[in-house]
Amino acid sequence: MELSAEFKKRIGPDLKKSELCLELGIARITLTRWMKTDLHNFRHLDVIEKVTKVLDLTQEEIFAKEKKVRKAKVQS
């Protein structure tokens, strides 16, 4: 799981980061940690709801689309 380029673009300004932190009730350092190492925290519905409100993104736009890896067929 990875945050999308659009999410990173919209969260860029300090004002947006601060606004999101206030909405979530977390410190800026916590938001920074979530973005770097704890991405699973963005999967909670209440967090998604607040991110969509502050950054004006849809749920699908928050996360980068994962590439599907095709498995090679094993020949016997």
N, C-alpha and C positions, 0 to 999 in steps of 0.2 A: 504494500500500500504506500502511496506517495501522494503528496499534495500537488494539485495542478499548478501550472504556470500562471493561470488566471488568478487563483487564490493568492499566490505569492506576489503577483503584481498589485492586487487590491489591498493586501495587508501591508504593503510597503511603507506608506506614510506613517509616521509615529502617531499621528492623531487617530488613525484607524486601529492601530495596535492598542492604544490606550482605551479607545471606545469599546473594543471587543473585550479587553480585560475587565472593564467595569461591568459589562453585560454578564460576563461569566463569573465575576466575583473572584478573580484570581490575580496574582501579581504578574508584572511584565516578565520577570525571570521565569515564572512558571509557563507562560505562553511560549517563550523562547525555547524552553526545554521540550515542551510538547511538540513544537515544530521541528526540532532537531532529532529527538530520540524517542518521544512517547506519542507517536502519531495515533496510536489506538485510542487515545482520549478524544480525538475528533469524531469517533464513530458513535458516541453516545447521542441519542436523539435530542436531548436538551441542548447539547453543544452545537449540533448541526443546525437546530432551529435558530440559535443566537447568531451563529456565523452567517446564515442566510439573511438574517435581519440586518446585521451591521454591514456586511460586505455586498449585499444585493446579489448573491449567487444562488443558484439552485443546488440541491443536494448533489446532483451529478457533476456539477462544475467544481465542487470542492476538491475532489480527488482526481488524479490523473488516471486515464484509462489504462488498464493493465493489458499488456500484450499477451496473447495466448501462445503458448509454446506447444508446437506439435511434437508428439512423441514419434520417434522413428520406429518403424516396424522391425521386429527381430526376425531374422530369417533362420530357419532351422535346417 
